[in-house]
Amino acid sequence: MKRTAVTIGFVYFAAMAVMVTFPGIQPFNRIRPFIFGLPFVFAWVLAWVVGSVAVFYLLHHTSSK
């Protein structure tokens, strides 16, 4: 399970690096619609950051057992 969690974490953070930088963010680089008062591009980046919290939680609980 630990190896699987580390692999999932690595894949997630590699995808995050692409999706919040130049090549991956272009389809989402627009102001409207607003999501919780944030422009769409900010909400897109925030969603990836919140997702990283879940991945770190998964990694922490698999490594502590």
N, C-alpha and C positions, 0 to 999 in steps of 0.2 A: 504493500500500500504506500509506503514511503516513497519508493521510486516513481510510482504512478503520480503521486501528488507533486513531486518535484518536476516531473515532465509536464504536467498540466500547468504548473506555475511558469516554467520556462516558455512554453508555447504562448500562454496568455501575455506575458510581459514582452515577448517578441512581437506579437500582434499589436499590443498597445503602443509599442515604439513606432510601428508603421502607421497606425490609425490616428495618432495625434500629431503627426508631423506632416510635412509637405505632401508626399504622394497620397497618403491615405485620407487626409482631411478634406481634400478638394471637393468631393461630392457633397460634403456636409457643411461647407463654408458659406453659410448664408445667415442672415440676421433673423428672418421670420421663418417659422413660427416661434413665438416666445414660449419657453417651457419654464414654469414657475418664475416668470419674470426675467429669465436669462435668455439672451439670444441663442439660437439653436447650436451654434458652434461651441459656445461655452458649456451648454448642457451636454453636448457630445463628449467633450473632454472630461467634464465632471462625472459622467456615467462610467468612463473608463477608470477614473481614480477611485470611485466607490467600488467598482468591481475588483480593483486591486486589493482593497481591504478584505474582501471575501476570500481572495486567493491567499493572502497572508494568514488569515484565520485558518484556512484549510492546512496550510503548510505548518503552522504552529502546532495544531492539534495532531497532526500525523507524526511530527518529529518528537513530540513530548511523550509518546507512548512507547 
